């Protein structure tokens, strides 16, 4: 049996090696390493795939979030509502810009931001909501957009884990994750569903004026060369990464189907097990399974992970410490127990290998090993 990886990027590369190698070589031959044709090709391909007017490539997903908040004109002290159950970058950029992060709890089934908790957290200082499409499926965007419209708030989608997911509105119409709010952001970190071979990110919007502002900010605040109209940053997606992403974009739906097939295998194996809860699939969103995350009950999670590692099966905990309990974000507004769902999840979830190259032999070994521990 092939060695099991949490994410098997090498095997994925071998399956598209010819395309990837050509894309990289074309960039090297052109020597257009920054803002070359490969970046434009990928940008246009992603715009078409997402069905959105503007994609602004940038250096990474964290920059995508930061630049977006800069473009929205948020000022120090403005409150931005987001979830406490997410990767640190979501709150990090809020704090870096001297905005006020307002953290809320999540839904116990989908792990996504709790709509009622958002509404309770809105104050006169609230200026934006940042829903995170966690682990591969959308937050309740239709309701969030209605709430934002009611209170005149911006919505900035953190889509770093759910690119390719479809959101289904009550009318039956669909939009891609990241294209529903005023701005959407994503990361192309190598382990993402659409990942490059280094760092990369992108920002999405249908707003022409916002798009202009975003393009200026990612390029040192520069409209005309050496004329800087606003404070900006240096955040560019390099041409080699764009060439790699352009190839992988053509396989993205195929990759999502493979991830769903692996998730189906896991679901069937763990169905109705009283000590494991399989991921809830939100009815208004397709799931692209950036992670496959189980909730444990009545056993030692770390002991299971240790046993899996002994059998050469990796497993991870996303996320062991909620944002409101992180040392860097300790705040007198929050204390242990304030977000019971988030805190319970941090103490009970674990994620199994999830990627495009899992085969039946590996999947059988993983589920057999998990059940061997859980059912003993």
SULRAKA-V996153 format. One record per helix or strand of 2 or more residues. SS is the DSSP state (hx for helix, st for strand). FROM is the first residue (numbers start at 0). TO is the last residue. Records with the same first field share a line. If there is no record, write none. Layout:
BEGIN
SS = FROM-TO + FROM-TO
END
This chain:
BEGIN
hx = 8-14 + 16-29 + 36-49 + 60-70 + 88-95 + 114-120 + 133-135 + 140-150 + 207-216 + 238-248 + 251-269 + 300-309 + 322-324 + 326-328 + 339-347 + 359-373
st = 53-57 + 78-82 + 99-103 + 125-129 + 153-157 + 165-167 + 173-175 + 182-186 + 200-204 + 221-223 + 226-227 + 275-276 + 291-295 + 314-315 + 348-351
END
